[in-house]
């Protein structure tokens, strides 16, 4: 139901083609309607600014939002279709409206009332939003109001077709860098819970301010709690007194990434594109699956039979290479270490000759008188001679 008190409009076609169906959301500056484009037959969102705004700067903000949205074309940013004006019901004012892509889903603030998101969901959300910020920062635009209420998350019940990204909305206080300021210097603008330290101090802000605010949003999505709760002043001052607390149990990549995003000094924060690349890499990293070992493949080394085996695919055609001989024989010993065996074998042979030959002669000549004493072995120098002498003494009668 369209209420005239919200916009000063009668419930009819706007611009001769956009039929307002129901209120989708409302803020201080405008009301957003779900509407139907009667020309193209599609559902659109119509943001109708209030006809009588107490803040004279709202007119400049409306023009700023129109100019910013007209330049944007990114999957995670709301698309602007049309801009127009309509005469109010009393005929005394011109009401400005924007016709935009209507986003099916809910804002992140409403979603978090059901509890925190899991790590994979926050990785996808963060990658979408960081990519959108990188895009607008490249156009020298700073959003300045990153908060859960300005993030539309897709309805999980609608799972038809490709994955729909999260969307960043509400560029009402966005500013083109180095352009004429909509707000006065030393004026804090934004939402207190998600201000960057430089915003809280009323200083000039740039792209790092959006990165800081995004860090607070992602931290809240993971933990389910606002990092700097309380009233506007209490919340704004709190970030100047202490660093945000990132629970260790969040694990990678959060314990490393979030403290960098929420560094007090803007120069120490990563850029939005670095945040997007980090989260996209974490989300898209494939899980390594190790295939089972084929039953016919023998194990060449027993010591590796119980170690996990990783099979690397081999191309079908492999150039012929000389096979490397694999030997299960014990390693070849140094020839110097085998010399004592040679000496022992030689000593045994010599000893056999010394013992057997006199016995044979004694047997062949039984009447020749007493057996002569076997002559001693000739002196052989070195270890061989020592072994022979020892063996000779052990067998001599």
Secondary structure, 3 states (H helix, E strand, C coil): CCCHHHHCCCCCEECCCEEEEEEEEECCCEEEEEEEECCCCEEEEEEEECCCCCCCCHHHHHHHHHHHHHCCCCCCECCEEEEEEEECCCCCCEEEEEEEECCCEEEHHHHHCCCCCCHHHHHHHHHHHHHHHHHHHHCCEECCCCCHHHEEEECCCCCCCCCCCCEECCCCCCEECCCCCCCCCCCCCCCHHHCCHHHHCCCCCCHHHHHHHHHHHHHHHHHCCCCCCCCHHHHHHHHHHCCCCCCHHHCCCHHHHHHHHCCCCHHHCCCHHHHHHHHHHHHHCCCCCCCCCCCCCCCCCHHHCCCCCCCCCCCCCCCCCCCCCCCCCCCCCCHHHHHHHHHHHHHHHHHHHHHHHHHHHHHHCCCCCCCCCCCCCCCCCHHHHHHHHHHHHHHCC
